[in-house]
Each structure stands twice: as C-alpha cells, then as structure tokens.
Amino acid sequence: MPDQKGGAMAKAARIGGLMLLLVACSPGGAGRTREGDAVRASPVMAWSNLLGRAQPRPDATIAYGDDALQLVDVWVPKGKAPHPAVIMIHGGCWQTAIAERDIMNWIADDLRTHGVGVWNIEYRGVDRGGGMPGTYLDVARAADLFASKGGRYGLKTDGVRIAIGHSAGGHLALWLARRPALARGDALRGEAPIGIDVAISQGGLPDLRAGAASVGHACGAAAPKAMAGEGYALTSPPEMPVGTAREVQFHNDSDPIAPPAYARAYAAAMAKRGAAAELVTTEGEGHVELIAPDSRSWAKQRALILKLLGIRGAE
C-alpha cells in the first residue's frame, strides 16, 4: 500500500508549486493583497500546512458517468438519518492537474462531525475534457444526482439546499445556483435542474469575462476563457440570469489568489441588476484558510451553514 503521508506531502508540493506560479502573476504577490493604496502583509497558511495533515476519508464514493473523474464522495454523519447536507465543489483554477475533490476533505470531515453530510463533487477540468460545456455538465449532473439519490445514503435532500465551493469552485457554486434560471431547453440547464437556496463562494472567481481579459488573473487568462467558451450569459454569474438563491461570499484580506476586491466587484455588478451578493471578510488569513477546519474564516462559514440548516449549537 502506498504511504499515505508521503503521497499527501508529494501532492502538497505539487499543488504548492503550481499555486506559487499562479500567485506570482496575481495582484499583490505571495502573502500580500493590494486593495487601493493599502498593502497588507501577513503570514498565511501554505498548502503544505493543510495537505500535509492526515487526510480524513469519505464514507462512500459513487460514479455519475464513465470518466474516471465523474465521481462524488459522500460524507455521512453518525446518528439517525436523514442528515442535512451540503453540495461541495473544489477549486484549482478549473484544472484537474492543480486540484481534485480531496482538497476539501478536511472541511468535509469537519462538517460531518457537526452533523452535516457532504456531497463532494469531482468534475473534468479544462485540462481533462472539461471547460465549456464539459465541466458544467459534470457539476450539473452530479448535483442533480444528489436530489435523486442522496437519500439512499442517509442525506436529507429537501429543505434548505446549500452549494459551497472554493476558488474556481466558488464560481461553480454560484453558477449552479443560477442554473435553473437559464432558458428551458438549454443543455446546461437540463430538464429538471436542482434548486439551490444558498450559494457560498469561498474566495471565488465569479467573473469569467474579467478573468479572460486580465493579464493578472490568478489562474491566467486561458482557464476562464475556456470555461466561458462563447457563452458568458450561460457561464459567468455576473451575466447569467438572476436567480433566487441567497449568495454569500467569504474572502480573506491576505489572499493573493482571490482578494476581497473580486467579491466587491461582483457585488457591485449584481447590485446594478437589483440583486444582492453578501460579503464576509476575515483579516490576516489567506486562500488556504478558507478550507482549513481550524481557521477563523472556516469557523464563520461553518456557523452560517449550521444556522441555515437549523442545527443546534450554531453560533
């Protein structure tokens, strides 16, 4: 059997190296976030601080297609079912080579210990046959599967439905919430798209048009361009039809990948369309902390999730 810790450290080094390249071309540089004329510098978590830990494991893994990446990890709390649950979407600049679903395992496990099930989606990145439309079709199909089969795993599929995604996954969580508002007959919408009540974006990158036109985008211009194809009105939340879901953006002020300025720009764009996009910021934390179970920013997210799901002990 391969050494789990050694494999995790190797993966941390791989992801860390790729992220350093991304940070080098992002506004502010590593560990620094520029907002207007102010520049903050503070120590933040490195990927190795998270990925070097012993990795918790899901309770089940199910396939929703024939591709090796068309999978969902299911996390089921102990106790009497059905359990309230969230749909989770990982980031990694929409590229499988950068990250897969297991980067979310630590917060998935944290939610499981707090009585919340998790439907953690894998999908084909732009480097593995995804992009427009592949990635969206994968996310849509996996999310719809939650509605039809989540109950078989002891998860509550009605009530408040929450989609939560990190970085590029934040874009996909917002997209998933807007999907039912797409025109009937559109392939990305599908026949019976799952309804999302709350979309939580963790350091998300929601504006594909801005990303594709930017020379300083954290993921480079190619990835958001590939994700948009020729259809920003179908793929980029600022330009998609306005939906009914509550949207909450969590950003950290020492995050060079997705600074709070991204969230403010998105909120301003949505305000012009008569829609609200909330923003919660945490000082002194970065991109990794958003999915680290012992961070202050994650504590805020967890508290919101527990409150939304009506779980006792929510702060």
Secondary structure, 3 states (H helix, E strand, C coil): CCCHHHHHHHHHHHHHHHHHHHHHCCCCCCCEEEECCEEEECCCCCHHHHHCCCCCCCCEEEECCCCCCCEEEEECCCCCCCECEEEEECCCCCCCCCCCHHHHHHHHHHHHHCCCEEEEECCCCCCCCCHHHHHHHHHHHHHHHHHHHHHHHCECCCCCCEEEEECHHHHHHHHHHHHHHCCCCCCCCCCCCCCCCEEEEECCCCCHHHHHHCCCCCCCCHHHHHHHCCCHHHHCCCCCCCCCCEEEEEEECCCCCCCHHHHHHHHHHHHCCCCCCEEEEECCCCCHHHHCCCCHHHHHHHHHHHHHCCCCCCC
